[in-house]
């Protein structure tokens, strides 16, 4: 059973488990056993952080088994030492997999690893064709390198450059395939975009047809009706 498999994996791990000396069949079996352990994947987060939220959404959409531990972003005591051992930069999110054998930091990198299937169920967040994967990566790049910096500046400057932000959103609106960003199913592009476009809608919206953001509006509504997204939205 799984318990026996896990015991075997831990014993092998002490002798350089998952090394090249293991056959592919043995590696696959060991990975399967670790993925099925209730505490095999640990998600360290703060529920108010949009960067951590996108990983949370991905775990939920994928139906990935995980346990969540919340870490305070602020406070007199600072980050706990055990968390700094996981990520010396002290930033969330952090995802540990294979019973702690793998530690992943940086939200975009974690999304990629989830879509690669490192966590059970995560591979469903990727796309099959090269063209579709390219569109998915274009969305991720646009959110990380265009929307986020301009949106952050709009918040910090009290909305003084909101016209620049809305112009960018109008441009991106035409790229929404529907009902999700890249088509019929949720991908890591939706996970990456939702926390930030949701906040922009709250701060400077509502985003509507009149603003030239009708497709983004429909997409936001579709995501809001999906429990994997809605459960991550904080008051």
Secondary structure, 3 states (H helix, E strand, C coil): CHHHHHHHHHHHHCCCCCCCCCCHHHHHHHHHHHHCCCCCCEEEECCCCHHHHHHHHHHHHCCCCCEEEECCCCCCCCCCHHHHHHCCCCCCCEEEEHHHCEEEECHHHHHHHHHCCCCCCHHHHCCCCHHHHHHHHHHHHHHHHHHHHHHHHHHHCCCCCHHHHHHHHHHHHCCCCCCECCECCCCHHHHHHHHHHHHHHHHHCCCCCCCCCHHHHHHHHHHHCCHHHHCCCCC
